[in-house]
């Protein structure tokens, strides 16, 4: 795919506009694919931690669990 360089925005070709309903449909489809590829793993809500170290430990634990799930799913 070639890369084009323009001196100003006025030199750029106009893009085809799509309607709001079609745009919403495209966004829904994209989000659906994204959630299939990488489902949500965090618990919903706001969580408070007593310290930064505790928050980092929780984040590390979630990362390790996600990596193990992905490794298990690839088998």
Beta strands, then each sheet from edge to edge (+ up, - down):
end
